[in-house]
């Protein structure tokens, strides 16, 4: 029940503010009663505050606002970094402008080769490769009350598009 109410609040907020992201899938989910995999709620971790430790509303609001602002800045920084990298990644290694050294270095990070692992599992008849879920993402959404415009009385024809004689 709470999740549906939260989804409806998001839809209403997005509709009023003109935000389109997530409105279509959220509306379909809310109207059909289905589930949207992106909005499945994860359980709280073990280290959440107990009832005696919960900070004040002001502290929570300030932290949530700071978190949301920092997340927006991080997304903007990532967009700027990707845009700059488009040009820089095509340059040959060298010194540019007397101060910018562009070079490529071998990474020490490694990742499992899932294609090779799947082939090994298949070869040995072990079935599917076991996978585990990643950690839940923390999402902070400002759902401050919004002013919804008053409904406008429209003739049935305006709503349905039917040719109706309103004067009758």
N, C-alpha and C positions, 0 to 999 in steps of 0.2 A: 504494500500500500504506500509506504513512504517513498519507495523508489519511483513509483508511478507519479506521485505528487511532485517529486523533485524534477522528473522529466518534463512534466507539464509546466512547472515554473521556468525551466530552461527554455522551453518552446515559447512561452508567453514573453519572456524577456527578450529572446532573439527576435521574435516577430515585431515587438515594439521598437527595439533598437535598430532594426534593419539588418541584423546579423543573420547570414544564411547558413553558416557552417553548422552542420548537425541538425538543422531544423527538419529537413525532409525525412531523414531516417528516424529521428526522434518522434515526429508526428505519426509516421506509419506505425512505429512501435507502440505509441500511446493509444492509437486508434484500434489497432488489431489485437492488442494485449500480448503481442509476441515479445521476444527478448532480443535485444540488440547486443551482440557479443562485446562491443566496445564499452557498454555501460554496465557490465556485470560488476557487482561490488565485491571486493575482497574482504575477508575478515580483518579486524583490527589486529596489529601485531601484539606480541605479549607485553611490550614495554610501554603501553599507553598509560596516561595518568589515571589513577584511581579517583574516586569521588572527592577525597580530601585534598588532592594535589592539583585539581583543575585550576589553571590561571584565571584571572579576571577577564570579563568580556572585552575590556579595553586592550589588555595584553594580547588576547587572541586576535582581535580585529587588527591591531597594529602589525602583528606577526604575519597574518594572512595577507594584508595589503603589501607588506614588504616582500613576501614570497612571490606574490603575483607580479609585482613590479620587476623583481629580479628575473623571474621566468620570462617575462616579455622582453626584457633587455637581452637575455641570453639567446632567445629566438632571433631577435634582430641582429645580434652579433654573429650568429651562425649564418644568417642570410648574407650579411656583408662579407663574411669570410669566404663563403662559397662563391660569391660574385667575383671577389678578388682572385681567388684560386683559379678560376677559369682562364685568366690571362697568364698568371704566373706559372701554372703547371705546364704550359706549352713552351716556356722559355728553355733554351739549353742552359746547362749549368754554367755559372760564371758570375762575375762581379758587375753590378749594374749601378749607374749613378754614383760610383765611387764609394758607396756605403752598403748596398744591398747584395749580399752573397747568396746566390740561389744554388742549392745543391740537393742532391738526393742521397739519403742515407738508408742503409739496410735497417729494417725494423727488427727488434728483438721479440716483438709480440707474435704469438702463434695462435692459430685457431684449428679446431679439428676439421679434417677433410671429410665432410659428411657423405660425399659421393663414394669415397673409398670405403668408409665404414659401412655404408649400406650394401656395397658390393660384397664385402667380407661377410656380413650377416646373411646375405642371400646365398652365398657360396656354401656356408655352413648350415643353412636351413634354420637360422635362429629367429626368423620372423622380422618384425619391425624394430628399428633402432629405438631403444628407450629414450624418451625425452622428458625433461622436467620443465615446469613452468618457471618463468622469470619472476623476479620480485614484483610485487604490486606497485603501480605508479601512484604517486601522491598528486591528486588533482585538487586545486583550490579554485573555486568558482564564486564570483561575487554575484549573489542573487538578491541584491538590494531591491526593495520594493520599487516597482515602476508604475508610472501613471498610465493606465490603459485608457485610450480615448473612449468617450461615451458612445454607446451603440447608436447608429443612425437608423431611423425607421425608413425602410425602403419598400416599395411595392413588391409584391411577389414576383412580378415580371422582371424586375431588376435583378433579383437574386437568382431566379431559375432560368432567365433568358427566354421565357415563354411569352407569347403575345397574349396579354391579358388586358381587358378593358378595365382600367382602374376607376373610371368615372361611374361605372354601374353600381 
